[in-house]
Each structure stands twice: as C-alpha cells, then as structure tokens.
Amino acid sequence: MPWPSQSRIFYMRNFNNWLKSVLIGEVLDKVRRRHGELCVLDLGCGKGGDLLKWRKGHIGRLVCADIAAVSVEQCQQRYSDMRRKCRPNDEIFAAEFIVADCTKELLSEKLKDPEMTFDLCSCQFVYHYSFESRAQADTMLRNACERLRPGGFFIGTTPDAFELVKRLEESESNSFGNEVYRVTFQKKGDYPLFGCQYDFSLEGVVNVPEFLVYFPLFEEMAKKYNMRLVFKKTFREFFEEKIQNEQHKFLMKKMQALEQYPADERNKLASDSPAEYEHVKQRIECADVKAPLGTLSQSEWEATSIYLVFAFEKMS
C-alpha cells in the first residue's frame, strides 16, 4: 500500500469514491433488469471521475454535462484514452459531451438526439450549487429528471443541510470545521430556503460558494417531474448498511477506502496526531474487536459525515 503522503484526505477521497461505486453499481443492476442497453446522464461530470464506474457498469451510452469547459475537455480526453486502450473485442459505451450551466440551460435543447431518454441520472457533489434560487434548482431538477424513462433513477450525493445547521448552531462563531475541512456561513439563525450561502474549504482549498439544500423542499419539487424518493441516507448510514455485504467489503479494501489502525512498518497513518485515532483505539480496547481495524481519522469522518446520498425513481 502506498504512503498517502500526497494528500491528508487520501482515504476520505477513496471512501467517497467507494460510496459512489456502490450506489452506482446497485442502481445500474436495478434498471438493467428492466431495460436492455442502458443510457446514463452524468450531470456535473467534472473531469470524468466516474467514467470507469460507467465502464464497469456496462452501460451503452453516456452523456456528460458540466459548466466548466476545461473539465469537460479533460473528461473527453479521459474517455478517448480509455477507448484507445481498449482491446479490439472490448465493448465500451458511446459518449457525448456538453458544456452547459445545468442550473440555467436546458440540456434537452443541446442533445444530439432531442428524443433521447435516460435510465439513470447521476449528480455527484454538485446539486447544491443550484439552490442559489428556486428557478435554478428547478432547472437543474428538470435537466436531471425530464428525460428519464419510467422506472429510471435520479441518484446523487449532496451536503446535509440539517447537519450543517446543527454544527453551525453548536459553534461559537459563524464557522466550524477541523484540520481537514471548514464551513463558513455569513450569519447564524437565518436560513432562507434558497440562496442560503456558505463557503466550504477542503484541505485548505476554497471552493466556489455553496448553498443549503433543504431536503423536504427538494423532495417536494421533484414531484413536479413525477419523481418518488426511494431513499435518503447519511454517508454513515449508507456505509454501515453496505459494509455488511462481502463484495462491498472487498471493494473497499481494493480501493483503499479505509486506512489500517494501528499502522504497521509498511504504512503511515494519515495524521500524526494520536487524538485523530482515539475513536478506533477505544473500539479496539472496549469491544471484542481484532486489530488492525479499517478506519478514517476523526477529522475525515467529521468531514465526510456532512454528506447524504439519495435516490429518486421516475413513476410511470
């Protein structure tokens, strides 16, 4: 196992990636039973971090859309590299790439085939940017859901507004976090349904402003597009449920989604602070648990537990 010297959040990134892999894999299996060749929309595709997941999921067609032209270009390049490395008899999905602000522009007007429908829309760590205004949140939702076939799914990951507000209210200032992440609001006590802005930084890198997604409202808005909520779970709940499955457990090891505690001579812990591993140390001491255990440092658990995972299904 390599030393994760390149990043303090090496394991957390892998953990989030594992969670997406499990989510995507399970939902693809569900829709595959109903339809033949699968067509997927990756809404807010970024640089194409999920391309390999789509390949492993044996889909037939993929549409990637993102606001950042540079990211879409990199995504397209990654796809081209993937195609080039294929063996002659390897099957790989066809793909289309669209640069668009999906909170303001309609994707259906940009598709090569305006009649195209999808079995799945995946929106990972981006939906909350649309909650700047009702119109933007609705346009994003329309892009995600209007071209879904009945029985199709809209899945995603997004920060949990209840958890963010809870941590803010417990904090002594307008900000909270740890050595890994920081969230800063403009003020406490006032949380409008749209445009409730906060700044989020991960490992010191400040991202663009984000907006709270009040989930009951999100669920209500989705009904307009005939969508029914199948589940909403915190990352911790999802992890505790899925890790019971041996296949998921194996994938977690393969993806290095947890670090080993205590570390051995070949490995180094992500943090040098003993306090970061007090939770797992106590677990080993108190319970009948065999060391070493797979874990994340305390700061990484705190950072990843601000997120939730959701799935909606299109009703006929």
Long-range contacts (C-beta under 8 A, 24 or more apart in sequence): 1-256, 1-260, 1-266, 1-267, 3-267, 3-268, 4-259, 4-268, 4-270, 5-268, 7-203, 8-179, 8-180, 8-203, 8-270, 8-271, 9-180, 9-202, 9-203, 9-270, 9-300, 9-303, 10-256, 10-270, 11-256, 11-257, 11-258, 11-259, 11-270, 11-296, 11-297, 11-300, 12-180, 12-296, 12-300, 12-303, 12-304, 14-255, 14-256, 14-257, 15-239, 15-257, 15-258, 15-296, 15-300, 15-304, 16-157, 16-235, 16-304, 16-307, 17-49, 17-255, 17-257, 18-248, 18-251, 18-252, 18-255, 18-257, 19-157, 19-235, 19-238, 19-239, 19-242, 19-309, 20-50, 20-53, 20-124, 20-157, 21-53, 21-251, 21-255, 22-238, 22-242, 22-248, 22-251, 23-155, 23-157, 23-238, 23-309, 23-311, 24-50, 24-53, 24-54, 24-57, 24-122, 24-155, 25-53, 25-56, 25-57, 27-120, 27-153, 27-155, 27-311, 28-57, 28-58, 28-59, 28-120, 30-153, 31-119, 31-120, 31-151, 31-152, 31-153, 32-58, 34-151, 35-119, 35-149, 35-151, 36-60, 37-61, 38-119, 38-120, 39-63, 39-116, 39-117, 39-118, 39-119, 39-120, 40-118, 40-119, 40-120, 40-121, 40-122, 41-65, 41-107, 41-118, 41-120, 41-121, 41-122, 41-144, 41-147, 42-122, 43-102, 43-121, 43-122, 43-123, 43-126, 43-140, 43-143, 43-144, 44-102, 44-123, 44-124, 44-125, 44-126, 44-127, 44-129, 45-71, 45-72, 45-75, 46-71, 46-75, 46-126, 47-71, 47-74, 47-75, 47-78, 48-74, 48-75, 48-76, 48-78, 48-79, 49-124, 50-122, 50-124, 51-75, 51-78, 51-79, 51-82, 52-82, 54-93, 55-82, 55-92, 55-93, 58-91, 59-93, 60-93, 60-94, 61-93, 61-94, 61-95, 61-96, 62-93, 62-94, 62-95, 62-96, 63-95, 63-96, 63-97, 63-98, 63-107, 63-111, 63-116, 63-118, 64-95, 64-96, 64-97, 64-98, 65-97, 65-98, 65-99, 65-100, 65-102, 65-107, 65-110, 65-143, 66-98, 66-99, 66-100, 66-102, 67-99, 67-100, 67-101, 67-102, 68-99, 69-99, 72-97, 72-98, 72-99, 102-130, 102-139, 102-140, 102-143, 103-129, 103-130, 103-132, 103-136, 103-137, 103-139, 103-140, 104-136, 104-139, 105-139, 106-139, 106-142, 106-143, 107-143, 107-147, 108-143, 108-146, 108-147, 111-147, 116-147, 117-147, 117-148, 117-149, 117-152, 118-147, 118-148, 118-149, 118-152, 119-148, 119-149, 119-151, 119-152, 119-153, 120-148, 120-152, 120-153, 120-154, 120-155, 121-145, 121-148, 121-152, 121-153, 121-154, 121-155, 122-155, 122-156, 123-154, 123-155, 123-156, 124-156, 124-157, 125-157, 125-158, 125-307, 126-156, 127-156, 127-158, 127-213, 128-158, 128-159, 128-210, 128-211, 128-212, 128-213, 129-208, 129-210, 129-211, 130-211, 131-194, 131-195, 131-196, 131-211, 131-212, 131-213, 132-194, 132-195, 132-197, 132-211, 133-194, 133-195, 134-193, 134-194, 137-194, 137-213, 137-218, 137-221, 138-221, 138-224, 141-218, 141-221, 141-222, 141-224, 141-225, 142-225, 144-225, 145-222, 145-225, 145-226, 145-227, 145-312, 145-314, 146-225, 148-225, 148-227, 148-314, 149-314, 150-314, 150-315, 150-316, 151-313, 151-314, 151-316, 152-313, 152-314, 153-230, 153-311, 153-312, 153-313, 153-314, 154-222, 154-227, 154-311, 154-312, 154-313, 154-314, 155-309, 155-310, 155-311, 155-312, 156-309, 156-310, 157-235, 157-307, 157-308, 157-309, 157-310, 158-213, 158-307, 158-308, 158-310, 159-200, 159-210, 159-212, 159-213, 159-306, 159-307, 159-308, 160-215, 160-234, 160-306, 160-307, 160-308, 161-191, 161-196, 161-212, 161-213, 161-214, 161-215, 162-215, 163-234, 163-305, 163-306, 163-308, 164-198, 164-212, 164-306, 165-191, 165-212, 167-306, 177-201, 177-303, 178-298, 178-299, 178-302, 178-303, 179-271, 179-299, 180-297, 180-299, 180-300, 180-302, 180-303, 181-299, 181-302, 181-303, 181-306, 183-306, 193-217, 202-303, 215-308, 215-310, 222-312, 225-314, 226-314, 226-315, 227-312, 227-313, 227-314, 227-315, 228-312, 228-313, 228-315, 229-310, 229-311, 229-312, 230-311, 230-312, 230-313, 231-309, 231-310, 231-311, 232-308, 232-309, 232-310, 233-308, 233-309, 233-310, 234-305, 234-307, 234-308, 234-309, 235-304, 235-305, 235-307, 235-308, 235-309, 236-305, 238-309, 252-294, 253-294, 257-294, 258-294, 258-295, 258-296, 259-294, 259-295, 259-296, 259-297, 260-292, 260-293, 260-294, 261-291, 261-292, 261-293, 261-294, 261-295, 262-291, 262-292, 263-292, 264-292, 269-297, 270-297, 270-300, 271-297, 271-299
